[in-house]
């Protein structure tokens, strides 16, 4: 079972894994997920650890943060297929699409994660919360 706490003997190990996956003080979203998987942990634990260590999260797999110079690289998709729009609408929580739901839709529909976020941009739907805790 994944741990969500800090202040236990595993903290040093988590920090070591985060450091191993980081590059020049930055941790790419994909690498954060790899770190979580290698630890049998959750992305949220990795995100919190990176934040505590002053490591910046970058290169969001949905294109929403961590890119230079614009920070956000996803652009609205036009048109959005009715099937994709329907899947997104089914997963909305308070009018927003959770990041983990966006990943799930991409997986189920055999799409790139950024295809889902591009559809959300076109539909004026915010993706939140981030699995890493970035937003």
C-alpha positions in Angstrom: 0.0 0.0 0.0 1.3 3.5 -0.9 2.3 5.7 1.9 1.2 9.4 2.2 3.2 10.4 5.2 6.6 11.9 5.9 8.6 11.8 9.1 9.1 8.1 9.0 12.3 6.0 8.3 11.3 5.9 4.6 11.8 9.6 4.1 15.5 9.4 3.4 14.8 6.6 0.9 12.1 8.7 -0.9 14.4 11.7 -1.0 17.2 9.5 -2.5 14.8 8.2 -5.2 13.6 11.8 -6.0 17.1 13.0 -6.3 18.0 10.1 -8.6 15.1 11.0 -10.9 15.7 14.7 -10.8 18.0 16.7 -13.1 19.6 20.0 -12.2 17.0 20.8 -9.5 14.0 19.8 -11.7 11.8 16.7 -11.8 9.9 16.0 -14.9 6.3 14.8 -14.4 7.0 11.5 -16.2 10.1 10.9 -14.0 8.1 11.7 -10.9 5.6 9.0 -11.9 8.5 6.6 -12.5 9.9 7.4 -9.0 6.5 6.7 -7.5 6.2 3.4 -9.3 9.7 2.3 -8.2 8.8 3.1 -4.6 5.3 1.6 -4.7 4.1 5.0 -3.7 1.8 7.6 -5.0 2.7 10.6 -7.3 1.4 12.9 -4.5 4.1 11.6 -2.1 6.8 12.3 -4.8 5.4 15.7 -5.5 5.4 16.7 -1.8 8.9 15.4 -1.4 10.2 17.3 -4.4 8.5 20.4 -3.1 10.1 19.9 0.4 13.5 19.5 -1.2 13.1 22.6 -3.4 13.0 20.6 -6.6 10.9 22.1 -9.3 8.3 20.0 -11.1 8.5 20.4 -14.8 7.3 19.0 -18.2 3.7 18.1 -17.2 2.6 15.2 -19.3 -0.7 17.1 -20.0 1.3 20.1 -21.2 -0.1 22.3 -18.4 3.1 23.5 -16.6 6.8 23.4 -16.5 7.8 24.4 -20.1 10.0 27.2 -21.2 9.4 29.9 -22.2 5.6 29.7 -22.0 5.1 27.4 -19.0 2.0 25.8 -20.7 2.3 24.2 -24.1 -1.1 22.6 -24.7 -3.2 24.2 -27.3 -7.0 23.8 -27.9 -8.0 20.9 -30.1 -10.5 21.6 -32.8 -12.7 19.7 -33.3 -13.1 17.6 -30.3 -14.6 14.2 -31.1 -18.0 13.5 -29.6 -16.7 10.3 -28.0 -13.8 12.1 -26.3 -16.1 14.9 -25.1 -18.5 12.4 -23.7 -15.7 10.6 -21.8 -14.5 13.9 -20.4 -18.0 14.9 -19.3 -18.5 11.6 -17.5 -15.3 12.2 -15.4 -15.9 15.8 -14.4 -15.8 16.6 -10.7 -17.2 20.0 -9.8 -16.8 21.0 -13.4 -13.1 20.1 -13.5 -11.4 17.0 -14.8 -9.0 15.5 -12.3 -5.5 14.8 -13.7 -5.8 11.1 -12.9 -9.1 10.9 -14.9 -7.4 12.6 -17.9 -4.7 9.9 -17.7 -7.4 7.2 -17.5 -9.3 8.6 -20.5 -6.1 8.7 -22.6 -5.3 5.1 -21.6 -8.9 3.8 -22.3 -9.2 5.6 -25.6 -5.6 4.9 -26.7 -4.8 8.6 -27.0 -1.9 10.8 -26.0 -2.4 12.5 -22.6 -2.0 15.8 -24.4 -4.8 14.9 -26.7 -7.1 14.9 -23.7 -5.8 18.1 -22.2 -6.1 19.8 -25.7 -9.7 18.7 -25.8 -10.2 20.2 -22.3 -8.7 23.4 -23.5 -11.1 23.6 -26.4 -14.1 22.8 -24.1 -12.9 25.3 -21.5 -12.6 22.6 -18.9 -9.8 23.0 -16.3 -7.8 20.0 -15.3 -7.5 19.9 -11.5 -6.2 18.5 -9.1 -2.7 17.4 -10.3 -1.6 14.0 -9.1 1.7 15.5 -8.1 0.1 18.4 -6.2 1.4 21.0 -8.6 -2.1 22.6 -9.0 
